[in-house]
Amino acid sequence: MRTTPRRLRWFLPALLVLVWLVVGGVGGPFAGKLGEVQSNDSASFLPASAEATQVAGLQKAFSDTTVIPAIVVAERAGGTTAADTAFLTRITGSVEGKTGYGGAASPVIPSQDGQAAEVIVPVDGSVDPGVTVADLRERLAQGTPDGLTVLVGGPGGQIADLTAAFGGIDGILVLVAGLVVIVILVVVYRSPLLPLLVVLSALFALGLASLAIYLLADHHVLTLDGQSQGILFILVFGAATDYALLLVSRFREELRDTPDRFDALRSAWRATVEPILASGGTVILGVLCLLFSDLNSNRGLGPVAAIGIGASLLASLTFLPAVLALLGRAAFWPVRPKAGSEHQQGLWWGLSRRIGARSRAYWAGSLLVLLVAAAFLPTLKAGGVAQSDLFLTDVDSVAAQDVIGAHFPGGSGSPAVIVTGVEQADAVAAAAQVDGVSAVASRSSTGQPGGAPKVVDGKVLLEATLSDAPDSEAAVATVQRVREAVHAVPGADALVGGPTATQLDTQTTSERDRRVIIPIVLLVVFVVLALLLRAIVAPLLLIGTVVLSFAATLGVSALVFNHVFHFPGADPVVPLFGFVFLVALGIDYNIFLMTRVREESRTRGTREGTLHGLAVTGGVITSAGVVLAATFAALAVIPILFLAQIAFIVAFGVLLDTLVVRSLLVPALSLEIGRKIWWPSALSRGKG
């Protein structure tokens, strides 16, 4: 009878490891398949109520396919020749009827200065536009006349370049994140084996999450884009490592007090399961608040990130304890913790004593630094950027738009689309001739501008060519003026859509999301903290410090974006994503700290409990923060402005939370407030 429990102590961990090996084997390949179920078309992200979405729906009645224009533009310094025109006509004519193309290309349109020509090639939006545009570019690269520059831009070109930018995202991010985690953990634990176990746990979590997300996206339950996939990979690696560090650190601590590794692991697991679950639950609930967004891309990120965190929790609380149980002290080789050895007392014990001696100076100084940094928050430019500014490297679609802008009306090939009643068409066309519109024409029955207009259910489709590049802020302002003008035509019920209108509606919706979601996230986090800490004062303190840290992070980010990187601005969704991740992730470290402080305060009193909690958690939480910051910084390897900005904001914000807020401000304020920080729980009436 005595041998049965001992056998189970070996059998259950071995079974769990075997199960995770199967999960990794089945789910792992799906991490590389997520690109197959991505959607990077910004028009599909808008809510059904958006005007641009309504127009996109009405447009389907005027065409048999969902067409995305790809603009082929050619330029020759001495002027285009007849041979150039013949080349463009031959190549663009050869794609008609081919898979992925949405019909016949337009005739070759020469520029007024004679130095350029363009052709509008319809791309079938129901087929992967990236593949189609890649095929078109390959055709144009064959036999190009000497001296002629040929590029493919427009909405189709942009989608293709976005797809290429996210290509290989799975391999690059996993490699970079994995190397970062291994290097940091080797430095922290001086063990070659333990970092591999932590990375293996993260890889298993990623495999499980990828399998679930692939199936859900493939059945259109959620929307996955390249940005969400990149954030998923980073979140899984960062979160899985954070939770692993907390468990491993407590396990090493228990091994110094307990000879039996199974008993030590049991004590470590019981001590860390509550803060780990609370931390993971906070992040999951925080990112699920994105479901209140009106943008489908944001709503898609919510469950994608939640699934990733859930998988990280599961792997960290099952696979990692199982493999630690099997290896025991060998996991820390060559520096194995021995039973009865002294607990290390280094940097964090010294800092704890200094904060205890001068708590007021520490919280006042930290608060002042954060307030000064937050003062620069209003300088953050987050009103939106041109779509061409999304790329941090040179791409064809941006170069093509530069050529179009130099020789044609900037919005050539990507017009604003107006749908109105046939009887009011002339009045609407006249009203649409606002400043910034170079021409207005009706869509004919042939599908091209000019000629007898095509009438569908008593409506006609007008196309307004914009003077400025369709993705520019000037074009966005023009579309706003067009909407105001045509909405004023009596009885027209005119709606304005198209690529520029989609950009306008996306910016407007993002600003609305920011106002709605941020208060919801704060409320959710407060409720979780109040339930975890059985208090009200402590949660209010933690939320206040994290919000101040977020404001300081955006202030510093504004300085760096404006004066170091010289970014043109930021999308309105950047502050929202930064807030959701920083508040949800930043509160993690305060949860790790304050749950240990609460545990120690029961026996030591609040003052000694705070100092002891800081000392024993300082190393592991700092390591976790550095790992998470480094893994988020890995997002910068993807040459997309949005991801580079999110990478900096989250990485810097996590370090600020870890090194200043959690290490200095929160402990010092906790000492200043004293036991009342636990009000109204019984601890607020105890000693210390």
Secondary structure as the mmCIF struct_conf table of DSSP 4:
data_model
#
loop_
_struct_conf.conf_type_id
_struct_conf.id
_struct_conf.beg_label_comp_id
_struct_conf.beg_label_asym_id
_struct_conf.beg_label_seq_id
_struct_conf.end_label_comp_id
_struct_conf.end_label_asym_id
_struct_conf.end_label_seq_id
HELX_RH_AL_P HELX_RH_AL_P1 THR A 3 GLY A 27
HELX_RH_3T_P HELX_RH_3T_P1 GLY A 28 GLY A 32
TURN_TY1_P TURN_TY1_P1 LYS A 33 LYS A 33
HELX_RH_3T_P HELX_RH_3T_P2 LEU A 34 VAL A 37
STRN STRN1 GLN A 38 GLN A 38
HELX_RH_3T_P HELX_RH_3T_P3 SER A 42 PHE A 45
BEND BEND1 LEU A 46 LEU A 46
TURN_TY1_P TURN_TY1_P2 ALA A 48 SER A 49
BEND BEND2 ALA A 50 ALA A 50
HELX_RH_AL_P HELX_RH_AL_P2 GLU A 51 GLN A 59
HELX_RH_3T_P HELX_RH_3T_P4 LYS A 60 PHE A 62
BEND BEND3 ASP A 64 THR A 65
STRN STRN2 VAL A 67 GLU A 75
TURN_TY1_P TURN_TY1_P3 ALA A 77 GLY A 78
HELX_RH_AL_P HELX_RH_AL_P3 ALA A 82 GLY A 93
TURN_TY1_P TURN_TY1_P4 SER A 94 GLY A 97
BEND BEND4 LYS A 98 LYS A 98
TURN_TY1_P TURN_TY1_P5 THR A 99 GLY A 100
STRN STRN3 TYR A 101 TYR A 101
BEND BEND5 GLY A 103 GLY A 103
HELX_LH_PP_P HELX_LH_PP_P1 ALA A 104 VAL A 108
STRN STRN4 ILE A 109 PRO A 110
TURN_TY1_P TURN_TY1_P6 GLN A 112 ASP A 113
BEND BEND6 GLY A 114 GLN A 115
STRN STRN5 ALA A 116 ASP A 124
TURN_TY1_P TURN_TY1_P7 GLY A 125 SER A 126
BEND BEND7 VAL A 127 VAL A 127
HELX_RH_AL_P HELX_RH_AL_P4 PRO A 129 LEU A 140
TURN_TY1_P TURN_TY1_P8 ALA A 141 GLY A 143
HELX_LH_PP_P HELX_LH_PP_P2 THR A 144 PRO A 145
TURN_TY1_P TURN_TY1_P9 ASP A 146 GLY A 147
STRN STRN6 THR A 149 GLY A 153
HELX_RH_AL_P HELX_RH_AL_P5 GLY A 154 ALA A 165
TURN_TY1_P TURN_TY1_P10 PHE A 166 GLY A 168
HELX_RH_AL_P HELX_RH_AL_P6 ILE A 169 TYR A 189
BEND BEND8 PRO A 192 LEU A 193
HELX_RH_AL_P HELX_RH_AL_P7 LEU A 194 ASP A 218
TURN_TY1_P TURN_TY1_P11 HIS A 219 HIS A 220
BEND BEND9 VAL A 221 LEU A 222
STRN STRN7 LEU A 224 LEU A 224
HELX_RH_AL_P HELX_RH_AL_P8 GLY A 226 LEU A 255
TURN_TY1_P TURN_TY1_P12 ARG A 256 ASP A 257
BEND BEND10 PRO A 259 PRO A 259
HELX_RH_AL_P HELX_RH_AL_P9 ARG A 261 LEU A 288
HELX_RH_3T_P HELX_RH_3T_P5 CYS A 289 PHE A 292
BEND BEND11 ASP A 294 LEU A 295
HELX_RH_AL_P HELX_RH_AL_P10 ASN A 296 LEU A 314
HELX_RH_PI_P HELX_RH_PI_P1 ALA A 315 PHE A 319
HELX_RH_AL_P HELX_RH_AL_P11 LEU A 320 LEU A 327
HELX_RH_3T_P HELX_RH_3T_P6 GLY A 328 PHE A 332
TURN_TY1_P TURN_TY1_P13 TRP A 333 PRO A 334
BEND BEND12 VAL A 335 VAL A 335
HELX_LH_PP_P HELX_LH_PP_P3 ARG A 336 LYS A 338
TURN_TY1_P TURN_TY1_P14 ALA A 339 GLY A 340
HELX_LH_PP_P HELX_LH_PP_P4 SER A 341 GLN A 344
HELX_RH_AL_P HELX_RH_AL_P12 LEU A 347 ALA A 357
BEND BEND13 ARG A 358 ARG A 358
HELX_RH_AL_P HELX_RH_AL_P13 SER A 359 ALA A 374
TURN_TY1_P TURN_TY1_P15 ALA A 375 PHE A 376
HELX_RH_3T_P HELX_RH_3T_P7 LEU A 377 THR A 379
BEND BEND14 GLY A 383 GLY A 383
HELX_RH_3T_P HELX_RH_3T_P8 GLN A 387 LEU A 390
STRN STRN8 PHE A 391 PHE A 391
BEND BEND15 LEU A 392 THR A 393
HELX_RH_AL_P HELX_RH_AL_P14 ASP A 396 HIS A 407
BEND BEND16 PHE A 408 PHE A 408
TURN_TY1_P TURN_TY1_P16 GLY A 410 GLY A 413
BEND BEND17 SER A 414 SER A 414
STRN STRN9 ALA A 416 GLY A 421
HELX_RH_3T_P HELX_RH_3T_P9 VAL A 422 GLN A 424
HELX_RH_AL_P HELX_RH_AL_P15 ALA A 425 ALA A 431
TURN_TY1_P TURN_TY1_P17 ALA A 432 ALA A 432
TURN_TY1_P TURN_TY1_P18 ASP A 435 GLY A 436
STRN STRN10 VAL A 437 SER A 442
STRN STRN11 ARG A 443 SER A 444
TURN_TY1_P TURN_TY1_P19 SER A 445 THR A 446
BEND BEND18 GLY A 447 GLN A 448
STRN STRN12 PRO A 449 PRO A 449
BEND BEND19 GLY A 450 ALA A 452
STRN STRN13 PRO A 453 PRO A 453
HELX_LH_PP_P HELX_LH_PP_P5 LYS A 454 LYS A 454
STRN STRN14 VAL A 456 VAL A 456
TURN_TY1_P TURN_TY1_P20 ASP A 457 GLY A 458
STRN STRN15 LYS A 459 LEU A 466
BEND BEND20 SER A 467 ASP A 468
TURN_TY1_P TURN_TY1_P21 PRO A 470 ASP A 471
BEND BEND21 SER A 472 SER A 472
HELX_RH_AL_P HELX_RH_AL_P16 GLU A 473 HIS A 487
TURN_TY1_P TURN_TY1_P22 ALA A 488 ALA A 488
BEND BEND22 VAL A 489 VAL A 489
TURN_TY1_P TURN_TY1_P23 PRO A 490 GLY A 491
STRN STRN16 LEU A 495 GLY A 497
BEND BEND23 GLY A 498 GLY A 498
HELX_RH_AL_P HELX_RH_AL_P17 PRO A 499 LEU A 533
TURN_TY1_P TURN_TY1_P24 ARG A 534 ARG A 534
BEND BEND24 ILE A 536 ILE A 536
HELX_RH_AL_P HELX_RH_AL_P18 VAL A 537 HIS A 563
TURN_TY1_P TURN_TY1_P25 VAL A 564 VAL A 564
BEND BEND25 PHE A 565 PHE A 565
TURN_TY1_P TURN_TY1_P26 PRO A 572 PRO A 572
HELX_RH_AL_P HELX_RH_AL_P19 VAL A 573 ARG A 604
HELX_RH_AL_P HELX_RH_AL_P20 THR A 606 ALA A 633
HELX_RH_3T_P HELX_RH_3T_P10 ALA A 634 VAL A 637
BEND BEND26 ILE A 638 ILE A 638
STRN STRN17 ILE A 640 ILE A 640
HELX_RH_AL_P HELX_RH_AL_P21 LEU A 641 LEU A 656
HELX_RH_PI_P HELX_RH_PI_P2 ASP A 657 LEU A 665
HELX_RH_AL_P HELX_RH_AL_P22 VAL A 666 ILE A 673
HELX_RH_3T_P HELX_RH_3T_P11 GLY A 674 TRP A 678
TURN_TY1_P TURN_TY1_P27 TRP A 679 PRO A 680
BEND BEND27 SER A 681 SER A 681
HELX_RH_3T_P HELX_RH_3T_P12 ALA A 682 ARG A 685
BEND BEND28 GLY A 686 GLY A 686
#
